[in-house]
């Protein structure tokens, strides 16, 4: 019996070793296939928190050169609208830069209703500016030569050059696949992916067809068209300190298969650059009513999504620094939020606006009672000094 057990154990260990070797060979084969079919792509991540996060994005926008296009993705519509309002309220954008967003309300490129046609129109305008800036006879005096898109619906124009994931990644598990299929599909080697090509016919086309084809080529050459596949040369992901280690596990797990490398950004923009703009943003949050409302809505939507979205080891509302998150929206103190999404018998949801209205009614009643008791009519009141003078006489 002992001899048979030893033989069976030896067979099991041999089978396990063979399976592990097969798995290793399969992974190496997949990696080799991805390396042959796809050029290597490098994406960068950076730990940016608090006011430095806004400062970093603002530095990227102000440092854009001619012919560069920046695409910034937000997880919530409120955060996108807040950033759009702040950038325009600061009034420091160069005249050659066009700022677009897919959540701004009715405008030149968007109607009152939320439609896909409006987003396609934004991408078409983005591509048009980028293609015009690439022309040799382009005049940079009066026309736009750089463009920025703030997107809450995941817009990815074809001619963009820089991509920034500003806040929460809604699908962090498949973000590497998003980089591969949407941001850098031009990195695939078509010749290696399709080794068999169709033979060209040796018989020339008829004269009429040849003439039409030549005219079509001239028309296509005169009118520039965007590339069929996008290729973003710079991909940047902003992370918070508590998100760094868990997020890298999810980002790098499929990255080897897709021939994508996630590296830390070697150097962040200086914290002292555009410091005056940061102070102006904080002042707008305190003084301008529309910016203050947008900041509160953006902070509330961000924290609500942070407490609901997964995976929980990456986005944990108990480990995130609330003060740093509030600083991103111009707050110097953490505002109080009610993130309860439903009523419960033990902890009912509080209606903040109704409570404020009821409190205003109570204070108004107290003020009227005080007025009726202490304020006399239109006749002048007797002064205390006059009474004292009469008593002395």
VOGU-3710 file (C-alpha; in Angstrom, 3 decimals, decimal comma):
1> xxxxxxxxxx> 0,000/0,000/0,000  2,771/2,423/0,876  4,468/1,700/-2,429  1,253/2,356/-4,380  0,669/5,641/-2,496  4,194/6,770/-3,340  3,674/5,890/-7,005  0,348/7,809/-7,102  1,926/10,822/-5,368  4,734/10,778/-7,902
11> xxxxxxxxxx> 2,231/10,664/-10,762  0,211/13,569/-9,264  3,330/15,685/-8,820  4,363/14,906/-12,385  0,920/15,923/-13,643  1,029/19,168/-11,602  4,482/19,966/-12,924  3,311/19,345/-16,452  0,269/21,593/-15,973  2,366/24,416/-14,526
21> xxxxxxxxxx> 4,817/24,093/-17,407  1,950/24,170/-19,896  0,494/27,293/-18,227  3,877/29,007/-18,312  4,335/28,095/-21,964  0,825/29,374/-22,750  1,507/32,715/-21,023  4,833/33,064/-22,826  3,144/32,221/-26,125  0,419/34,844/-25,534
31> xxxxxxxxxx> 2,989/37,439/-24,535  5,079/36,658/-27,620  1,981/36,899/-29,820  1,018/40,269/-28,322  4,565/41,547/-28,747  4,608/40,552/-32,411  1,152/41,904/-33,197  1,328/45,100/-31,178  3,930/47,767/-30,605  4,776/48,505/-26,962
41> xxxxxxxxxx> 2,778/51,286/-25,324  3,761/53,130/-22,149  1,136/54,674/-19,849  2,059/56,792/-16,839  0,424/57,193/-13,448  0,965/59,840/-10,784  -0,067/60,223/-7,154  -1,704/63,655/-7,136  -3,927/64,790/-4,272  -5,584/67,941/-3,048
51> xxxxxxxxxx> -5,040/71,274/-4,722  -2,021/69,897/-6,589  -4,382/67,775/-8,707  -6,156/70,850/-10,068  -2,806/72,570/-10,426  -1,368/69,692/-12,457  -4,300/69,633/-14,877  -4,200/73,422/-15,206  -0,469/73,277/-15,990  -1,093/70,676/-18,696
61> xxxxxxxxxx> -3,791/72,828/-20,278  -1,734/76,018/-20,199  1,362/74,213/-21,527  -0,285/72,843/-24,682  1,573/73,615/-27,886  0,328/74,157/-31,393  -1,216/71,011/-32,875  -1,774/69,243/-29,539  -5,140/67,975/-28,315  -5,954/67,097/-24,707
71> xxxxxxxxxx> -8,805/64,799/-23,644  -9,751/64,705/-19,936  -12,174/62,096/-18,603  -14,289/62,639/-15,489  -16,360/60,071/-13,650  -19,249/62,432/-12,798  -21,049/65,095/-14,798  -20,929/67,508/-11,862  -17,114/67,403/-11,655  -16,888/67,999/-15,405
81> xxxxxxxxxx> -19,195/71,008/-15,216  -17,307/72,434/-12,238  -13,964/72,234/-14,053  -15,443/73,803/-17,180  -16,961/76,709/-15,233  -13,774/77,339/-13,245  -11,506/77,333/-16,307  -13,701/79,891/-18,021  -14,219/81,972/-14,862  -10,458/82,321/-14,349
91> xxxxxxxxxx> -10,196/83,991/-17,761  -6,561/83,001/-18,340  -6,889/80,581/-21,266  -4,967/81,618/-24,413  -6,971/82,800/-27,389  -5,637/80,020/-29,587  -7,131/77,316/-27,309  -10,669/76,007/-27,690  -12,285/74,455/-24,606  -15,079/71,943/-25,228
101> xxxxxxxxxx> -17,210/69,779/-22,962  -20,049/67,300/-23,397  -21,903/68,424/-20,257  -22,378/72,154/-20,411  -26,007/72,518/-21,399  -27,291/74,180/-24,604  -24,407/75,715/-26,566  -23,013/75,965/-30,078  -22,206/72,271/-30,282  -24,951/70,861/-28,037
111> xxxxxxxxxx> -28,738/71,099/-27,908  -31,023/71,119/-24,913  -31,520/67,341/-25,126  -28,788/64,835/-24,355  -28,030/63,153/-27,700  -25,210/61,168/-29,246  -25,231/63,484/-32,268  -24,019/66,337/-30,067  -21,079/64,281/-28,853  -20,202/63,278/-32,413
121> xxxxxxxxxx> -20,312/66,957/-33,333  -17,843/67,724/-30,554  -15,461/65,022/-31,782  -15,795/66,292/-35,348  -14,944/69,840/-34,237  -11,967/68,504/-32,264  -10,656/66,572/-35,270  -11,200/69,528/-37,599  -9,081/71,840/-35,448  -6,318/69,257/-35,117
131> xxxxxxxxxx> -6,229/68,593/-38,872  -6,267/72,312/-39,690  -3,379/72,904/-37,286  -1,375/70,175/-39,051  -1,684/71,827/-42,471  1,323/73,726/-43,801  -0,676/76,730/-44,994  -2,390/77,123/-41,616  -2,442/80,655/-40,186  -2,070/80,881/-36,407
141> xxxxxxxxxx> -3,075/84,520/-36,098  -6,835/84,305/-35,711  -7,679/80,595/-35,715  -7,586/77,967/-32,982  -4,592/75,644/-33,081  -5,039/73,618/-29,852  -8,104/72,108/-28,225  -9,173/70,584/-24,891  -12,181/68,319/-24,319  -13,604/67,740/-20,827
151> xxxxxxxxxx> -15,748/64,627/-21,121  -18,103/62,946/-18,676  -19,462/60,495/-21,278  -16,145/58,993/-22,408  -15,524/60,880/-25,652  -12,322/59,845/-27,460  -11,608/61,887/-30,619  -9,447/60,230/-33,272  -6,753/62,925/-33,513  -6,029/63,511/-29,806
161> xxxxxxxxxx> -2,460/63,354/-28,523  -2,759/63,488/-24,687  -5,247/61,594/-22,520  -5,795/62,231/-18,800  -7,954/60,153/-16,449  -8,618/62,863/-13,875  -10,618/61,193/-11,115  -12,301/57,839/-10,444  -11,881/55,055/-13,039  -15,350/53,583/-13,396
171> xxxxxxxxxx> -13,978/50,261/-14,724  -10,489/49,975/-13,287  -10,331/46,230/-14,011  -10,649/46,757/-17,790  -8,817/50,077/-18,026  -5,777/48,454/-19,678  -8,106/47,003/-22,319  -9,570/50,490/-22,816  -6,065/51,862/-23,405  -5,388/49,082/-25,901
181> xxxxxxxxxx> -8,628/49,153/-27,900  -9,742/52,785/-27,709  -6,730/55,000/-27,005  -4,017/53,152/-28,936  -5,602/50,848/-31,540  -3,098/52,076/-34,146  -0,339/50,275/-32,232  -1,531/46,945/-33,611  0,672/45,623/-36,397  -1,797/44,895/-39,189
191> xxxxxxxxxx> 0,798/43,112/-41,297  1,482/40,636/-38,494  -2,175/40,237/-37,568  -3,182/39,587/-41,216  -0,322/37,691/-42,873  -2,378/36,679/-45,921  -3,225/39,580/-48,178  -5,518/39,621/-51,160  -3,743/39,609/-54,488  -4,165/42,668/-56,607
201> xxxxxxxxxx> -5,621/42,125/-60,039  -3,229/42,674/-62,934  -5,986/43,720/-65,327  -6,245/47,528/-65,395  -9,641/49,120/-64,788  -11,583/50,728/-67,639  -10,749/54,250/-68,673  -13,874/55,735/-67,201  -13,307/54,079/-63,853  -9,642/55,097/-63,925
211> xxxxxxxxxx> -10,598/58,724/-64,521  -13,186/58,672/-61,755  -10,692/57,103/-59,368  -8,117/59,796/-60,178  -10,667/62,537/-59,552  -11,629/60,876/-56,292  -7,979/60,755/-55,205  -7,556/64,452/-55,956  -10,697/65,314/-53,980  -9,567/63,154/-51,066
221> xxxxxxxxxx> -6,147/64,792/-51,105  -7,669/68,274/-51,077  -9,963/67,449/-48,133  -8,129/66,132/-45,049  -9,787/63,300/-43,190  -9,069/62,124/-39,656  -7,154/58,857/-39,219  -9,182/55,682/-38,983  -7,528/54,647/-35,714  -6,557/56,774/-32,726
231> xxxxxxxxxx> -3,075/56,865/-31,250  -2,593/58,827/-28,034  1,113/59,277/-27,397  0,669/60,275/-23,737  -1,699/58,456/-21,348  -1,751/59,778/-17,782  -3,753/58,421/-14,835  -4,229/60,434/-11,624  -4,392/58,320/-8,455  -4,779/59,067/-4,768
241> xxxxxxxxxx> -2,373/57,701/-2,207  -4,779/55,069/-0,848  -5,612/53,892/-4,381  -2,044/53,393/-5,617  -1,106/49,826/-4,637  -4,506/48,128/-5,206  -5,050/49,930/-8,526  -1,642/48,929/-9,888  -2,546/45,279/-9,360  -5,627/45,633/-11,578
251> xxxxxxxxxx> -3,833/47,804/-14,140  -0,781/45,605/-14,597  -2,566/42,254/-14,576  -3,717/42,402/-18,240  -1,037/44,875/-19,298  1,559/42,198/-20,022  -0,817/40,401/-22,352  -1,585/43,669/-24,186  2,076/44,793/-24,328  1,320/47,878/-22,193
261> xxxxxxxxxx> 3,620/49,167/-19,461  2,379/51,317/-16,567  5,184/53,465/-15,184  5,236/56,239/-12,617  5,527/59,742/-13,983  9,141/60,750/-13,373  8,395/64,378/-12,521  5,249/66,290/-11,657  4,687/69,972/-12,461  5,883/72,409/-9,853
271> xxxxxxxxxx> 3,485/73,186/-7,013  4,465/76,862/-7,126  3,645/77,285/-10,812  0,233/78,855/-11,416  -0,132/79,291/-7,656  -1,988/82,558/-8,230  -4,537/80,726/-10,393  -5,097/78,248/-7,578  -5,750/81,082/-5,135  -8,192/82,605/-7,607
281> xxxxxxxxxx> -10,032/79,293/-7,829  -10,383/79,191/-4,046  -11,603/82,789/-4,061  -14,196/81,931/-6,724  -15,454/79,105/-4,532  -16,035/81,564/-1,687  -17,380/84,569/-3,596  -19,063/83,418/-6,813  -22,394/81,752/-6,189  -22,503/79,591/-9,348
291> xxxxxxxxxx> -18,979/78,223/-8,821  -19,754/77,509/-5,157  -22,871/75,527/-6,068  -20,985/73,628/-8,791  -18,160/72,813/-6,353  -20,566/71,447/-3,735  -22,429/69,352/-6,329  -19,143/68,007/-7,721  -17,797/67,124/-4,277  -21,024/65,402/-3,280
301> xxxxxxxxxx> -21,257/63,417/-6,536  -17,612/62,372/-6,278  -17,928/61,126/-2,693  -21,242/59,407/-3,434  -19,669/57,515/-6,346  -16,593/56,798/-4,238  -18,739/55,122/-1,591  -20,749/53,061/-4,098  -18,289/51,971/-6,792  -15,985/48,950/-6,610
311> xxxxxxxxxx> -13,603/47,299/-6,148  -13,644/48,172/-2,475  -9,905/47,688/-1,983  -9,230/50,516/-4,458  -12,064/52,919/-3,639  -12,550/52,788/0,114  -14,295/55,830/1,582  -12,892/55,036/5,025  -9,254/55,330/3,928  -9,470/58,312/1,579
321> xxxxxxxxxx> -8,404/61,731/2,861  -11,569/63,854/2,737  -9,666/67,101/3,227  -7,571/66,389/0,137  -10,655/65,569/-1,925  -12,344/68,803/-0,805  -9,236/70,800/-1,778  -9,644/69,620/-5,369  -12,807/71,724/-5,580  -11,449/74,813/-3,860
331> xxxxxxxxxx> -12,544/74,102/-0,282  -10,359/74,986/2,677  -12,631/73,070/5,080  -14,402/69,773/4,522  -18,123/70,382/3,858  -20,739/68,231/5,584  -22,560/65,799/3,280  -25,563/63,517/3,564  -24,721/60,529/1,360  -27,664/58,359/2,353
341> xxxxxxxxxx> -29,328/57,102/-0,792  -32,510/55,629/0,746  -34,697/55,826/3,845  -34,338/53,252/6,583  -36,474/52,820/9,708  -33,430/53,256/11,932  -31,827/56,178/10,086  -34,272/58,047/7,830  -32,927/60,237/5,080  -32,886/63,923/5,987
351> xxxxxxxxxx> -34,351/66,487/3,618  -31,854/69,321/3,988  -33,853/71,888/2,023  -37,092/71,202/3,930  -35,252/71,456/7,251  -33,745/74,784/6,172  -37,179/76,117/5,162  -38,743/75,056/8,484  -35,872/76,663/10,391  -36,376/79,896/8,446
361> xxxxxxxxxx> -40,085/79,932/9,371  -39,278/79,480/13,082  -36,678/82,255/13,025  -39,128/84,571/11,237  -41,749/83,974/13,938  -39,204/84,717/16,664  -38,194/87,940/14,921  -41,818/89,093/14,628  -42,454/88,367/18,306  -39,335/90,321/19,277
371> xxxxxxxxxx> -40,388/93,254/17,074  -43,896/93,379/18,560  -42,546/93,322/22,091  -39,536/95,643/21,958  -40,084/98,022/19,054  -42,519/100,887/19,602  -44,303/102,581/16,713  -43,147/105,584/14,735  -43,003/107,977/17,769  -39,499/108,712/19,079
381> xxxxxxxxxx> -38,499/106,737/22,137  -37,548/108,359/25,413  -33,843/108,303/26,011  -32,393/106,934/29,247  -30,286/110,054/29,774  -33,385/112,262/29,753  -35,011/110,211/32,489  -31,864/110,426/34,617  -31,690/114,200/34,158  -35,325/114,630/35,245
391> xxx> -34,698/112,477/38,342  -31,718/114,634/39,364  -33,763/117,833/39,043
//
